[in-house]
Structures are given as structure tokens and as C-alpha cells.
Amino acid sequence: MTVRRTMFGRPLRGVAFDVAVSALVALVSLTAAVNQPGGWAATLVGVAMAAALVLRRTHPSAVTVVVAALALVQVIAGWGPLVYDIAVLIALYSVVKYGERLRDGVVAGAVAAVGVLLAAAQTPHVVQWWITALWYALVTGAVWLVALNVRTRRLYVLSLEERATTLEREREAESRAAVAEERTRIARELHDVVAHSMAVMIVQADGARFMLDRDPAQARTAVKVVADTGRQALEEMRRLVGVLRDAGPGGAADGADELVVAADPEHRRLALAELPDLLTRFGDAGLRIRSTVTGAPPALPPGLELTVYRVVQEALTNALKHAGVGAGVEVCLAYTAEAVVVRVVDNGQGRPLVSPTPSGGHGLLGMRERVTVYDGSLTAGPRAVGGWQVEVRLPLPECGPVLRPSGRG
């Protein structure tokens, strides 16, 4: 819900309420001008009190001082308690509730106690003065205690809101850090793919140069491989630059210097041919996996293969972590002319883990980042029958299949 604010930054509803309270006190002062002691002079004092109440939320201590001074003028003039003296109670309530320090409210309460005695002394003695003083004290004390209770609740709510805001900022910071780390990892892996493609191009170009005169047909084939691999590497390079650009200052771009670790075995290029080994490892870890493949697997760009591999790896990691050991998992790969669809579903009927799960990234956040690089879509959520489902759709390149270079980088 949007709160409308005035030009001074205060909520419009609060300003309207304070103006209404001030107007009501001023109206009471004007209505009683003829019949009250002091006449129009007393009425002007009441209107001044009413005007001060407009600022009771933003400057409660100053408003209380002004109202108390005007009440002292009333006592010195000998007018006795008047109907607009309700402004004194409103100011007392305001300084206890809105004052920056509770000490201001305590001082205001002590001043109000002295005012009670003075007011009781000037009240016409229809009854004994101490009975009047007791009545004024009960009313004033009740107002002070109510204001203190409201102040306590208000500060408690403000502390909860501040804590919630702090937690939200921490979650956002953690999310940004996770995104930056995941983008750095994606960029590193795409760098491996591009480096591999460039190595293949160099080898094939050297081969074509030596075979150009001896075997022109084989040389043409090698040149075609160079061209196809170059186009593929250019596309992967575009995605790599896009990942680093999206990271922004302080994000994945700060990890660009780490891309030289392409030769690290931990970051070797992973392909769909290694999916069976991945499923076997998770099966050994305790998952009951059933895998199906629909359609003929086309020749995919290495980066897209890596994305499919990582999606399956992360989905199985989440299934082992949340569904537990012994959970049934179905891994489905569907190949069409337009896209690759990955679907990982678990039944959620496993046992809690007794050892840490293997980590593949940052869960759904990491999968979403990878899928976004290839303009894909990801849906994930609980199933009505129990368990969890992850489905990813990755569109195939429009240029069609690309020749698969031989060898590994």
C-alpha cells in the first residue's frame, strides 16, 4: 500500500488528523469565548494552544513547552481551568508518544502534576479541593500511561520493521554475491569452450595449409570445420562478453582475471556424453534415478551442452539435498527441432542426509543464470502429489547443427 505524503515528507493522513484536532480545539475556544472567564483574551490563548498542536508529531517537546507556557499564562491571569485545556492533555500524550527521549515525557508528567495542583486550587470549591486534584491527577495519569504504552508498542513495531529491512538488505546482498559468483563460473566455463574451439581452429587450419596441394578435398573439409567452429566460437564469445557485462562493477567482471584457470581439471569441458557418469554418481549417493531420452540428440554447441549438464547436476543436487536419500528421481531429456527440454522430477520420499551433499552451484539461482545466457526458460516448484519439479527449455541456435570438432581441449 502506497502512503501519500505532503511536501514536508509527513504522511498526509497524519497531517489531516493533526489539523482536525487543532481545528476542534480552536473551535471549542471560539465557542466558549462569551461565557468563559477572560473573554477574548482567554480565547486567543486557546487558539494559540490549538495552533501549536499542528506540530505535535514532529516537534512534540517544543509543542509541550508552548502549551505549558500558555497554560501558565492562564493560571497567572486567574481564569481557572477552561474547556480548551484539553490541549494540555493532547500535548502531554504527544511528548510521551513521539518524543525522542522518554525523559522528556517524564519531565512533562512532572510539570503536569504541578499544573494539576494549580488548576485544583483555582477551581470553584463546590467540593473539597483535594477531590478535584485527585480527579485531575487520575485523568492526567491515565493519559500519560496510555501514551507510554502506545510509545512502547510503536518502538517495538519500528524495531521489527528495521530488523526486517536489515534482513532484506542482507538477503539482497547475498543474492547479488551469489549471482556474481555464478556468473564468474559461467564465464570461466564459456572461456574453456571458446579456448577449445580456437585450439581446434588452429589445428584444422594448419592441416588445411599442408593438405591444400596434396589433398584439396580434405583441405576443403578442414576449412569448413574451421569456418563452422569459428562461427560457433564467435557466438560463445558473444555470450561470454554478455555474462561479464551483465555482472557490472564489483560483479563477475572482477573475476575476469581468474579466467586463465581454463587448464584446471576442475573446469574441464563437460559434455552430454558424461551425463551417464553423473547419473551413476548420484545413484551411488542414494537417489533412485530413472532417465529417458526423447528424440534424436542433435549436434549442440559445447556451451549449450555444458548448460544442460549443469542443469541436470544442480537439479539432482537439490533433489538429494531436499528429497533425501532413497528418493525416486526421473530425468527426462527431450530433443526437438527447436529446443532441448530438460525435466527433473523427484517424489520427495527420501530420508534425511547424514553427510553433506555435493555442490554444483547456487541452486535455482545458478540454473536461472545459466538458462538466461542461452535465452531459455526455467520453471520450478512443488508438485501437488509431493516432491519437486524442475523444467528447463533451451532454444537451439537458428543456424542449425554445427560440426563437432574432433578431440578434446
N, C-alpha and C positions, 0 to 999 in steps of 0.2 A: 504494500500500500504506500503510495506517494504522499508525503506530508507537505502541504503548501506552506511556504514561508514568506514573511514580509521582507522588505528591503534591509531590515536590520538582522536578518537571519533567524528570527524567532518564529515558532510555529504560528500560523495565522489563527488557529483555533484558540490557542492560549492567549494571544493578544486580544482577540474578541471577548474572551471571558473576563480578562482584567479590565477592559474598558467598560464592560457591562457592570461589573462590581463597583467601579469608580462612579459610574453614572448613577447607580442606585443610591450610593451613599450621598452623592451631591443632591439628588432629588429629595431624599429624606431631609437634608439640611434646609433646602429651599421651602419644603412643605411646612416645616415647623418654625419658619422664620418669625411669624407673627406672634406665636404663643410661647416661644421659649425665652428664658432669661438671656439678656444680652442682645436680643433682637437681631438686626442685620449684621452686627459685628460678630456675634457668635456664628451666624450663618456663613460668613466669609471664612472663619476658622474651619468650619465643617467642610466647605468646598475645597479649601486648601488641602485638608486631610484626604479628601476624595481624589484630588488631582495627583497626590503623591502615590496613591495605591496603584496607579497605572504601571509603575516601575517596580512593583513588589517582587517580581520573579528575578529580574536581572540585577537589581540593587536593593536586596532586602534589608541590609543593615542601614543603609542611608535612609531608606523609606521609614524604618522604625525610629531613627533619630528625629526625623522631621515630624512624624506623627506624635512622638513623645513630647517634643518641644511645643507643639501646638496644644497638646493636652495640658501642659504646664501653664501655658498662657490662659487656658480656660480655668484652671484651678486658681491662679493668681487673681483673675477677674472675679472670682467668686460665683461663677454661673452654675456650679454644681454639675453632676452627671447629666448629659444630654443624649438624645437619641442617636446622634451621629457618632457617638463614642464607640460604636461597633467597629469603626475604623481602627481603633486601638487593638481590638482582638484580632482583626484581619492582619494587621502589621505584625503582631506577635506570632501568629501562625506562620506567616511568610518567612520571618527571620529564622525560626526554628527549622522549618522545612527546607528552605532554599539557601540558607547561609552557608558560606564555605567552611566555617568552623562552628562546631557545636557551642563553643564558648560564647559566641555572640548571642545564641539563643538563651544560654544560662543568664547572661547579663541582662538581656531583655526581660527574662522572667523575674529577676530581682527588682528591676525598675517597675515592672507591672505590679509587683507586690506592694511597693511603696505607693503606687498610684491607687491601688485598691483602698489603702488606709485613708489617703487624702479624699478620695471620692466618697467613702463612707462617712467621713467627718463632715462633708458638705451636703450630704443627703438630708432632706427634711426628716426630722426624727419622729416619724409615725410609729416606728418600732425602735427598740434599743439599737444603738449604732453598731454594736458588735455583731448583731444578727445580719445587718446589712453588709458589714465587712465580710462575714463568713460566706454569704451568698455570692458576693462579687469574687471572693477568693476561689470558691468552688467552680464558678464559670470560667474564670481565668486559668485555673489549674487544669481543668478539663481540656480547654483549647490547647494549652501547652503540651499536655501528654498526647493528645491526638496528633498534633503536629510532629512530635518526636517519633511516634510510631510510624507515621507516613514517611518521615525522613529516613528511618531505618530501612523500611521496605524499598524506598526509592534508591538508596545507595546500594542495597543488595541487588536490585534489578540492574543497575548500572554496572556493577561489578560482573554480573553474569554476561551482560552484553559485551563488556570489554574482553572478558575471557573468550567468549565465542568469536569475537573479531580477531583476537590474537591467534586462536587455533586455526581460523580460516586463513589468515596470512601464512601461518606455518605450513598448512596443507598446500597452499598455492606455491610456496617456496619449494617444498619437497617435490611437488609435481613438476615445476619448472626444471629443477635439478635432474629429476628422472628423465624428462624429455630431452634435456641437453645430453645426458649420458647415453641415452638410447640413440640419439641422432649421431653422436660421435661414433658409436659402434656400427651403425648402419653405414655411415660414410667410410669407415675403415674397411668394412666388408665389400662395399662397392668399389673401393680403391683396389682391393685384391682382384676383383673381377676385371676391372679396366687394365690393371697391370698384366694379368694373364693374357687378355686379348691382345695387348700391344706386343707381348713376347711372341705370341703365335703369328702376328702380322710380320714381325721381323724375320722369323724363321721361314715363313712361306715366301716372303719377298726375296730373301737370299736364295731360296731354292728355285724360284722362278727365274732369277737372273742367271743362274748356272745352267738351267734346263732350256733357256729360251732358244738356243740354236740346236741342241741335241733332240729335244722332245717338245715341240711347240704346243701339242695338245695338253701335256702335263703342266707346262708352264701356264697356259691359259686357266687351267683348273686352279693352280696355286694363286694366280692373280685374282680369280673370282673369290677364293677364300679370303684373301687379303681385303678385298672390297667389302665383302659381307661382314667380316669381322670388324673392319674399321667403322662401318655404319653402326654395328652393334655397340662397339666401344664408345662411339660418339654419343649414342643415346644413354648409355650408362654414365658417361661423364656428365651429361646434362643433369641426370638425376643426382649424381654426387654433388655437383655445384648447387643444385636446388636444396639439398639437405643442409649443406653448410650455410647457405644464405638464409634459410628459414630459421636457423639456430640463433642468429643475431649476436650482438655483443654479449660476451660472457657465457655464450651457449656452446654448441658443438664446434663452432669455429675456433674456439680457444684450444680445442683438441686436435687441430689440423696438423700440428707438428708431430702428433703421435701416429700419423698415417704411414710413417716409414716402417711400421712394425709388420708390414704385409708378409714378411717371410716367417713370422712367428707361427709355429704349427697350430697354436690355439685359434688362429684366424685363417686357417686354410679354407679354400673354397669348398663349400658343401653343395652337393647336388642331389637330385631326386633319387639317384641310384643308391644313395646311402640311407634312404628312408627305412628300408627293411632293418638295417642295423639299429637305427634309432628306435623302432618299434620293439625290437628284441630287448634292448637295454631297459626300456620302460616295462616290458613284460617281466624281465628279471627283477625289477624293482617292486613288483607286486600288482601291476594292473593286468586285467584280463582284456586283451586287445583283439578286436576283430576289424580287419581292414578290407576295404573294397575299392576297386578302381573301375570307373565307368568311362568308356570312350578310349580312343587311341591317343596316347600321350604325344603331343607334337614336340618339335624341337624348340625349347624355350630359351630365351636369353638367360645367361648364367645368373644375373641379378634377380630375375623373376623366380628361377629355381631356388635360389637362396632364400627368398622371401617365403615361398611355400614351405621349405624345410623348417625355417624358424617359426612359422605359424604353427605347424604341427608340433614342433618341440615345445613351444610355450603352452599350447593348449593341453598337451599331455602332462607337462609340469604342474599346471593348475589343477588338472584332474587328480593327480597323485596327491597334491597338497591339500585339496579341499574335499574330494570324494573319499580319499583314503586308500589303504592297501586292500586289494581284493575287489575294487570297483570295476564294473564292466564298462569298457570304452569302445565306441565304434568310430573308426577313422575312415572317412569316405573322400575319395578324390574323383571329381567328375571333370572330364575334358570335353569342351565343345569347340566349335569353330570360332567363338567369340571370347571365351573366357575359361579360366580354371577356377573351379569351385572346391573349396576345402571345407569339410564339415566334421567336427569332432564333438561327440556326444557321450556323456557319462551318465550312469544311472544313480550316482550319489550314494551307493550302498556299500561303501568300504569301511575299513577300520581306521582309527586314528593312527598317524605315523608315530614311530618311535625313533626315527632318525631324520636329519634334515633332508629336504628334497633338493634335487639338482636344480640349479638356477639357469634359465635361458635368457633372461632379460627382465623386463618390468611388467610382466603380465599383460593385461588387456591394453595398457598404455603403450607398451612396446609393440604389440601386434598392430594397434591402430596406426602408430607412426610408420611402420613398415608398409602397411597396406596403402596408406596415403601417398607414399612415394610413387607407387605404381597406379595411382588413380583408382584404387579398388574400394570395396565397401566391406564393413565388418559389422556383424550383429552378434550379440552375446547376451545371455540371460538364463534364468532358471526355467526349467520345463514344468508343465502342470503335473506331470506324472512323477516328478522328482529328478534330481540331477541338474546338469548344466549343459548348455549347448553353445558352441562357437561355430559360426559360419562366415567364411571369407570368400569374396568373389573378386578375382583379379582379371581384368580385361587383357587380352592378348595384344601384342603390337600389331598395328594396322598393316605394317609392311609384310606380314606373313612370316612363315618359318625362316629361320636363319641357319646357315650351315654350321654344324657343330665342329669346331676345330678339334683336331686330334691332340692327345697329350694333356698333361696337367701342369699347372704352374706351381 
